[in-house]
Structures are given as C-alpha cells and as structure tokens.
Amino acid sequence: MWCAPLFVAARRRAFSGAALAFLLLLSASGPGLRAQRPLPDQDILQYLGQTSTWYRNVATVVRSPADSTESVLAGPLRQSSIETVRLAFEFARAQAAIPQAVTTDGPPPDASRSRTLAQSAATAAQRVEQAQAQLDRLNLQLQTAAGATRIRLQALRDEVTSEANFAKARRDALRTLIGFLSVPDEGGLAAKIAALERAIPEASPSQKTSAEPAPGARLSAAQDFHPESSGIVGLTAEVFSVSQRMSRLTRLAEETDTLRQTAEKLRAPLRSALRDVIRRGDAVAQLPESSNVEALNAQRKEIDALLARFKQLSASSVPLSEQSAQINASRGRIVEWRRVLGERYNSSLRYLLLRIGMLAVSLLVIFGLSEVARRATMRYVQDLRRRRQFLVLRRVVAGCAVALLVAMSFVTEFGSLATFAGFSAAGIAVAMQSVLVSVVAYFFLVGRWGVRAGDRVTVSGVTGEVADVGLFRLYLLELGGSGPALRPTGRIVVFPNAVFFQPSAMFKQLPGFDYVWRAVTIKFPARVDYGQLERQLLSAVEAIWAEYREIVERQHGNVQSSLLLHSESPRPESRLRFIDAGMEITIRYPVEIRRVAEIDDRITREVVRLVEADPALADKDGATFKIESVAG
C-alpha cells in the first residue's frame, strides 16, 4: 500500500514537518480535498487579462526590429514573453482544479472590480479614438508638408501610431476580460480560462515547443544603420525613430514591473496556504501514539487530505514562481534593449549635431570666400565688362558649391541621388533646351571675341548697338537708315542668346576698329584728261583724309597688336579702268564711322566742283559719279 510509510511515520513521536513534506511530495496521487480556493476567481481572470495585454504589447514591440542588433534582442524577449503567458495559464488551470467552497450565507461577489474594469475599458476606448483623430490630422498635414517639417510630422505620426496600437491592445484585452467575467458561470473558472487561452494560441501547451524564427532569417531583412555615413535627413529620422522606440520600451518596462508586482501579490496567499499545510502536518506528526484503529484511520485520512492539498497548492505555486523568473528575465531584456537604443540615440544625435555644425561652418566659409572674391573684383578689375563677368562667375560658383554641399549633407544614399539627378538632368535638358543653350551662349558672348555694351552688331538682319548682354537675352538699340550713316530708331530689339548658335551670320565691329571703307566712283568719256582728273580727285580726298588720319592709323595699330596680324596702313587709293561708256576712276578711302555722313558730304561737294570746272565733264554726256561703302 502507498500509505504504509505514512502509518509508520504517524506513530513516531519525533516525526518532523520537513520529513512529512518530503513524503507528501514523493506520493504520486491521493484523494482530493474539498477546500476553499486560496485566490478569488476574479483575481485570477484579471491577472490573466493583464498578462495577455502585456504579451500583446511585447509582441507589438518585437514584431519589426530595426536592424540585426534589435533582432538579436527581440528573439529572446519574445520567447520569454511566450513562456510567461504560458506559465500564467498553467497557474490558472491549477487554480481552477482546486474546488471552490460554496457558502450560502457569504457576501455576494464584489462588483467594484468589475466596475473598475469597465471604467478602464472606457478610458482605453476613448484614448483609441483620440489617437485615431490625431493620426488623421497628421496624415492631412503630411500631404502638404515638405523638408524638415515633413520629417518631424512622420516621426510624430509613427509615435502616435504606436500609442494607438498600445491603446487598442489594452482596450481589446479589457473588453475580452469583461465579457468573460460578465457571462453566466457556464463551466466555471476553467471554461473562462480556456476561452482566454484560445485568444492567445502561443499560450497553449501544444505550442510550447514552437520556436521563433531564427535570428538569421531576420538578419537578412534588417539593415544596420550607420550614422557615420548618413546625411542630415537620415540622422533626423533615426533620432525620432529611436526616441519613439525608447518610449515604447519604457512603457513596456513599467507594465512589466506592474505585472511582477501583481504576481507577487498572488503568490502571498499561496505561500500562506502552503505554510498552513506544513504546520498542520507538523501537528499531526506530534500526535501521541494510539492503539485505537479508528484514530489511526482518522489520522491517515487527514494526512491524505493534507497530501492532496499540498499537491494542489504546489501545482499553482510552481508555475507562478517560474513565471516570476521569466518576468524578471523579460524586464532585463527590455532594459538591455533600451540601453542599446540609448547608445544609438546618443550616437545618432552626436553625428546629427556634427553634420549640422559642419554644414554651417562650410556655408560660412563659402559665403566668406564669395565676399572676398567680390571685393577683390570690385577693387582690382577696372574693366566694367570683365568685372561683371567675374561677378557672374562668382555667383555661379558659389551657388553650385552651396547646392553640392547641401546635397552631400542631407542625402544618405548617393547612388540613388546620382540616378535621380541623371534622370532629372535629362528631363530638364529636354524641357529647357532653349534656356540652357542661351546660358551656354552667354559665356561665348562675353568672351574675348564676344560683344559688350556699345558694340555695333548685325543679328538676323537687324543692326544695332548692344545695350546689355544678359544671362539669357541680348538687348540691341536698333539703328536705321542707309549705309553706315545709321541713326537710332528708338526701339530695343531683344534676341535670345541661343541666336549665337544659329546658322545665320552675326556681324560685329572689331573692338577699337571704328572706321569703314568708302569709295567715290566717277564715270566719264574717253576724251577727258583722266590723269589730271585722277590727281585732282585724289588730292581732294587726301586733303580731307589728313584731318583724321592719325585717329584711323592709331586704331589700325591697336587692332594689329590685339590680333597679332600684319596689314598695310589704311590710306586713300585710286583705281582706273575701262568701261563701255569710257573710263572709270574709283577713289577708296577710310572714314570714321561717326563722321561718314560729314565726309561723304564734303567729298561730294569737291567732286561737283571739279565736274563743273571742266567743260568736257559738265556737258550732258559728261561725268557721272556715286559714293558707296566697299569692303576693306
């Protein structure tokens, strides 16, 4: 018989409580004891609901680790949380196996706890609605936000989403628990525990050996963040993201502490009941020997009852003790995870401040050098045209340097930036082809052989003086009239700089070359003394030429020096040839552009005087003449 050792032990006067407890643990089975359950049903169900809510919050946190380090920390935390909730249900099932004493005159169940749960559920539902409304407002603001404001709103939206998930998990758990507590007691505590357990499949004993996916599977999907190679945008997003995850882990650590305190409160009645069983065993062991069979049978039955009671309490106490160890382990992993995130937050924030500081210093250096270049240009470059070119070049270089520096400071993935820039440049080149060609032509126009304000040019058949050369357009003061004696018409003609690359020719007077060649031609009969007429005409033209000869020769010398070319000095020339009507004399001479009309008038008067003085030229079949521009 399994009870023979107990009869022998009961008959001994020195039988100790420790030995009795040891023998009770060695027994395999025994009759049940119909005694009151040490914990109320509502305390057990509320504890299961609290554990379930904590588990869902842990699952929310470990669902998507940011990188390989968090994946390593998330795996053990998930395993310990599963073990914690499984032990909680094992404890509850052991408690449900203890019969509940029924009394007819006892007080009714306490309804204050149910009311508290209902109030908590209502508060959680209200928080869910507030979080969802705030989330909707943030989504509307994100549609029009840009730059740093958009980054801040995205981080705030992620944090509000996390809070909403926490609130929803708490609301659902409280509603489930209230539903189980409010239904009629169909099947008792065990049925309610089974219903709660079905809501968490991981807590089922059949799922005890199911493992979390190997960390390596997550490592392949998770990408490590490297703050030393990230831009300001990436660092700002990382700082907000890490701060959000740290806040969630802080709340989760607080919930873990609350769960641990609740578990300790539940263990207190169990420890008290176990001490009562041990004390009762000690008392039974101290009973004097008796030869009465009935007394021995009563003593045996009491020992069997104590054995059954001890087994029931141990079945509840052991899972709760193991669960406390798992809760402590989970809290340690949460604290370790938060410590790792704290180090990452400090590192990302340090690199972010360093990037911003470097950007500010670099911008100050660029603007300082640009200001130095501007002052040097204004002081040392006296030519207004060259000064303007240097100032435009300074602005272009400074703008490109600032744009490149800002892009390098803000962007993390330079490969993606290069691809985006390539496609963008291709699209811009097609859409703004004329504008870009005009910009390129500007640098040709302001070059050595370009144009400057005051130059006389002919573009697409329009002659005028250059009023201004812009980055995109060329402005001409239109000149009208015939020949070189042109006058301003009062109109400004605007051409895009791209006209410089068109097939139509563009004519420009050489810088410092302010004279043109004119020719006076006289046709006369063969009977006229051509030698004397040629000498007279040439003498008249040379007399007028002598007035501005030095000016034209100086301009000619300047052009030769700038072009490194050699040509004869300009002077009046005479040419004689035969024609059908007789002979023709052509006198070619240079003349200043601004004095063309004056010189033509004076030469015309001299020719008329010579013709009228010679009867052979003055008759009706005499000489005819004209003055025209000719090529040099």
Salt bridges, closest charged atoms under 4 A:
ASP41 OD1 - ARG37 NH1 2.43
ASP43 OD1 - ARG113 NH1 1.71
ASP67 OD2 - ARG344 NH2 2.52
GLU70 OE2 - ARG245 NH2 2.91
GLU70 OE2 - ARG344 NH1 2.92
GLU83 OE2 - ARG86 NH2 2.21
GLU90 OE1 - ARG86 NH1 3.26
GLU163 OE1 - ARG127 NH2 2.55
ASP172 OD1 - ARG171 NH2 3.27
GLU197 OE2 - ARG93 NH1 2.78
GLU202 OE2 - ARG78 NH2 3.87
GLU212 OE1 - ARG78 NE 2.27
GLU212 OE2 - ARG218 NH2 3.08
GLU228 OE2 - HIS226 ND1 3.61
ASP257 OD1 - ARG260 NH2 3.17
ASP257 OD1 - ARG331 NE 2.39
GLU264 OE2 - ARG267 NH1 3.37
ASP276 OD1 - ARG279 NH2 2.09
GLU302 OE2 - ARG280 NH2 1.93
ASP304 OD2 - ARG300 NH1 3.38
GLU336 OE2 - ARG339 NH2 2.47
GLU343 OE2 - ARG339 NH1 2.44
GLU371 OE2 - ARG374 NH2 2.65
GLU371 OE2 - ARG375 NE 3.07
ASP455 OD2 - LYS508 NZ 3.60
GLU465 OE2 - ARG456 NH2 3.98
ASP468 OD1 - ARG388 NH1 2.54
GLU478 OE1 - ARG491 NH2 2.64
GLU547 OE1 - ARG595 NH2 3.55
GLU547 OE2 - ARG602 NH2 2.63
GLU553 OE2 - ARG549 NE 2.86
GLU573 OE1 - ARG575 NH2 3.51
GLU573 OE1 - ARG588 NH1 2.98
GLU584 OE1 - ARG577 NE 2.73
GLU592 OE2 - ARG594 NH2 3.51
GLU592 OE1 - ARG595 NH1 3.91
GLU598 OE2 - ARG595 NH2 3.10
GLU598 OE2 - ARG602 NH1 3.94
ASP600 OD2 - ARG518 NH2 2.47
ASP601 OD2 - ARG605 NE 3.05
GLU606 OE1 - ARG609 NH2 2.83
ASP619 OD2 - ARG527 NH2 2.96
GLU628 OE1 - LYS626 NZ 3.78
